[in-house]
Amino acid sequence: MKKISLILAIAAFQLGFSQNSHIKVVESKKIELTSELTKDKIESYNKQFLKFVAALKTSDKQAVNSLISDKVKDIVDDNMIEKLSGGISFERKTEVYKSGYQKLLDNETYPAIQYKYADDKSASPRDIITVIFENDGKILGVKPEYSE
């Protein structure tokens, strides 16, 4: 049931996102990232993501709103925040798995970081959280992915 709720939240997030700004994330099992981000960019975006996770953990809607892109603020509601919070394990530490740029359907390319949980030592991590950013560090989208 938790997975279904999470999938519905992500679908609603993407649908609303596409309606408001005519941008949709490419839907696929694996998100392909092109070229890598610089260490400075990764550090900067990672700080934003950690603030976002802390805000989700405390259910601080005001902090969440300050960290997300204006393009998605209109569609992110309390229910969506709650469902996203259920899809991220706050007890487990995350670390950068991959970074790069993600092309969306509008042919714009945005910085993206894929996170894995630090305790997952497998070559291909079981759980990945993909975060797409605007160049200024605001979060455009968050997509937790779980292997079965």
C-alpha positions as CSV (number, residue, x, y, z in Angstrom):
1,M,0.0,0.0,0.0
2,K,2.9,2.3,0.8
3,K,4.4,1.8,-2.6
4,I,1.1,2.5,-4.3
5,S,0.6,5.7,-2.4
6,L,4.1,6.8,-3.3
7,I,3.7,6.0,-7.0
8,L,0.4,7.9,-7.0
9,A,2.1,10.9,-5.3
10,I,4.9,10.9,-7.8
11,A,2.4,10.6,-10.7
12,A,0.3,13.4,-9.3
13,F,3.4,15.5,-8.8
14,Q,4.6,14.9,-12.4
15,L,1.1,15.5,-13.8
16,G,0.6,18.7,-12.0
17,F,4.2,19.7,-12.8
18,S,3.6,19.1,-16.5
19,Q,0.3,21.1,-16.5
20,N,1.7,24.1,-14.8
21,S,5.0,24.5,-16.6
22,H,4.7,22.2,-19.6
23,I,7.6,20.1,-18.4
24,K,7.4,16.4,-17.6
25,V,10.1,14.1,-16.3
26,V,11.0,11.4,-18.7
27,E,9.3,8.3,-17.3
28,S,11.5,5.3,-17.3
29,K,12.7,2.6,-14.9
30,K,16.3,4.0,-14.9
31,I,16.9,7.7,-15.2
32,E,19.9,8.2,-17.4
33,L,22.2,11.1,-16.4
34,T,24.6,12.7,-18.9
35,S,28.0,14.1,-18.0
36,E,28.9,14.6,-14.4
37,L,28.4,17.6,-12.2
38,T,31.4,19.4,-10.7
39,K,32.3,18.7,-7.0
40,D,31.3,22.3,-6.1
41,K,27.8,21.9,-7.8
42,I,27.4,18.5,-6.1
43,E,28.2,20.0,-2.7
44,S,25.8,22.9,-3.2
45,Y,22.9,20.8,-4.4
46,N,23.6,18.2,-1.7
47,K,23.3,20.9,1.0
48,Q,19.9,21.9,-0.5
49,F,18.8,18.2,-0.5
50,L,19.8,17.7,3.1
51,K,17.8,20.8,4.1
52,F,14.9,19.4,2.2
53,V,15.1,16.0,3.9
54,A,15.3,17.7,7.3
55,A,12.2,19.8,6.5
56,L,10.4,16.7,5.4
57,K,11.4,14.9,8.6
58,T,9.9,17.7,10.7
59,S,7.0,18.2,8.4
60,D,8.0,21.9,8.0
61,K,5.9,22.9,5.0
62,Q,7.3,26.5,5.1
63,A,10.9,25.2,4.8
64,V,9.9,22.7,2.1
65,N,8.3,25.5,0.1
66,S,11.4,27.7,0.4
67,L,13.5,24.8,-1.1
68,I,11.4,23.8,-4.0
69,S,11.1,25.5,-7.4
70,D,8.4,28.1,-8.0
71,K,7.4,25.9,-11.0
72,V,6.1,23.2,-8.6
73,K,4.9,25.1,-5.5
74,D,1.3,25.3,-6.7
75,I,0.9,21.5,-6.9
76,V,2.8,20.5,-3.8
77,D,0.4,20.0,-0.9
78,D,0.5,18.6,2.6
79,N,-0.7,15.2,1.4
80,M,2.1,15.0,-1.2
81,I,4.7,16.0,1.4
82,E,3.4,13.4,3.7
83,K,3.6,10.7,1.0
84,L,7.1,11.7,0.0
85,S,8.2,11.6,3.6
86,G,7.0,8.0,3.7
87,G,9.2,7.2,0.7
88,I,12.4,8.4,2.3
89,S,14.0,6.6,5.2
90,F,15.1,9.3,7.6
91,E,17.0,6.8,9.8
92,R,19.4,5.8,7.0
93,K,22.1,8.1,5.8
94,T,22.2,9.0,2.1
95,E,25.2,9.6,-0.1
96,V,25.7,10.6,-3.7
97,Y,25.6,7.7,-6.0
98,K,25.6,9.4,-9.4
99,S,25.3,13.0,-10.7
100,G,24.8,14.6,-14.0
101,Y,22.2,16.3,-16.1
102,Q,18.7,15.1,-16.9
103,K,16.9,16.1,-20.0
104,L,13.2,16.6,-19.6
105,L,10.5,16.4,-22.3
106,D,10.8,20.2,-23.0
107,N,14.4,19.5,-24.1
108,E,15.7,21.6,-21.2
109,T,18.5,20.0,-19.2
110,Y,18.6,20.2,-15.4
111,P,21.2,19.1,-12.9
112,A,20.3,15.9,-11.1
113,I,21.8,13.8,-8.3
114,Q,21.0,10.2,-7.6
115,Y,21.4,9.2,-3.9
116,K,21.7,5.8,-2.4
117,Y,21.7,4.8,1.2
118,A,25.1,4.6,2.7
119,D,24.5,1.1,4.2
120,D,23.7,-0.3,0.8
121,K,27.1,-1.7,-0.4
122,S,25.9,-3.5,-3.5
123,A,27.3,-2.5,-6.9
124,S,23.8,-1.5,-8.1
125,P,21.9,0.0,-5.1
126,R,18.5,-1.4,-4.3
127,D,17.0,2.0,-3.4
128,I,17.8,5.2,-5.2
129,I,16.4,8.7,-4.7
130,T,16.7,10.9,-7.8
131,V,16.6,14.6,-7.2
132,I,16.3,17.1,-10.1
133,F,17.4,20.7,-9.4
134,E,17.2,24.0,-11.1
135,N,20.6,25.7,-11.6
136,D,20.0,27.9,-8.6
137,G,19.6,24.8,-6.4
138,K,15.8,24.8,-6.0
139,I,14.3,21.3,-6.2
140,L,12.2,20.5,-9.2
141,G,11.4,16.9,-8.4
142,V,12.2,14.0,-6.1
143,K,11.7,10.4,-7.2
144,P,12.4,7.6,-4.8
145,E,12.9,4.2,-6.7
146,Y,12.8,0.9,-5.0
147,S,13.9,-2.5,-6.3
148,E,11.7,-5.4,-5.4
